[in-house]
Amino acid sequence: AQKITQTQPGMFVQEKEAVTLDCTYDTSDQSYGLFWYKQPSSGEMIFLIYQGSYDEQNATEGRYSLNFQKARKSANLVISASQLGDSAMYFCAMRERFSSGSARQLTFGSGTQLTVLP
Amino acid sequence: NAGVTQTPKFQVLKTGQSMTLQCAQDMNHNSMYWYRQDPGMGLRLIYYSASEGTTDKGEVPNGYNVSRLNKREFSLRLESAAPSQTSVYFCASSDQGTGELFFGEGSRLTVL
């Protein structure tokens, strides 16, 4: 079963509008972390935002916020006031513990390609 | 501020050839990872190293080997390259805090 599901392969948004990128996850761990990364066309992976499973407040970083709904197992990324430079691939990822508890790998979704229209 | 450095950035191989992707980090992180990225599939973990001296298989380890040479360096070797290994490879490291991954710039490998 998919651990991270991003159901929107592509999204379009008008410049200056807000957009929500969906992410649902599946885990039986009580302690986990959720991440969003941005990958522009140049290819590098850029960390955007992090939410811990025990964090009561939704994470925010500038124009990025994470809408964390634990009971629904969703961790949607909200980008406010979209800019042309926001056009990129966006990946949702989850950190669980290995059974050995010794490492902290991330499992990634398949990504959402966001295009911001002028 | 080098962060995670991986080489080479581009490589073209013929089927059956071997090569090693090199990765080094200067952030004193214990854990290092190799991922591959294919269209429509996100990033998939090939191998990881939780700490110096240990390595473990990830989701897609077949056809690869790794070496954690020291705390800084983690290399990925293709012994006999196959066209299915055409991909973009990312090395990453993580700290003991949130587990955020710090990525290298990626290595684009084409196997003909």
Interface residues (C-beta under 8 A of the other chain):
Chain A: I4 P9 G33 F35 G43 E44 M45 F47 Y50 G52 F91 A93 R95 F98 S100 S102 A103 R104 Q105 L106 T107 F108 G109 S110 G111
Chain B: S31 Y33 Y35 G40 M41 G42 L43 R44 L45 Y48 A50 S51 T54 D56 G58 V88 F90 A92 S94 Q96 T98 G99 E100 L101 F102 F103 E105 G106
